[in-house]
């Protein structure tokens, strides 16, 4: 082989291929769809939860207004059963407001968790579980207070007007705890789901790569 031929062959071997062919681009895999879904839902549920607890925080103010209103009415225009029911429920106003305030703070934590999930922050899954535990405890406490307040209200109404409210006496506790229990179960769905989801082995392996 002559020297020009050798130079030509080496130049050809070093040059990029010119023949047509399929070029496959390697793209880094994106986050799974559940990351965005859980992040968005956590933010939405957190905002809605905080807004819904504004009524609970305002409970003492509401009962104060109602008590002044009832006090301004003549005795003959004020049914005793109504006055007794509001008086008994008013005793639970401040505890309910306190729990509602704590639930509002915890709802803000859920919003932060949702943002952390969308940004794939390593702290987000652990704090999602912490949020879930705190929210479950507060939800059970809130439910117990609500049921006790309803029982006290019904018993006061029965004592003030046995003829009108006496027949429901045997159902007082069942009605109170049944209605509150349904709301508690619905409130526990999301925190229970977060605990179950982020304790799964595959999910823990995935989030261990987050920074």
Secondary structure as GFF3:
##gff-version 3
##sequence-region A 1 211
A	DSSP	alpha_helix	3	14	.	.	.	ID=ss1
A	DSSP	alpha_helix	33	52	.	.	.	ID=ss2
A	DSSP	alpha_helix	54	57	.	.	.	ID=ss3
A	DSSP	alpha_helix	59	72	.	.	.	ID=ss4
A	DSSP	three_ten_helix	75	77	.	.	.	ID=ss5
A	DSSP	alpha_helix	80	90	.	.	.	ID=ss6
A	DSSP	alpha_helix	93	118	.	.	.	ID=ss7
A	DSSP	alpha_helix	122	160	.	.	.	ID=ss8
A	DSSP	alpha_helix	162	165	.	.	.	ID=ss9
A	DSSP	three_ten_helix	166	171	.	.	.	ID=ss10
A	DSSP	alpha_helix	172	198	.	.	.	ID=ss11
A	DSSP	alpha_helix	201	207	.	.	.	ID=ss12
###
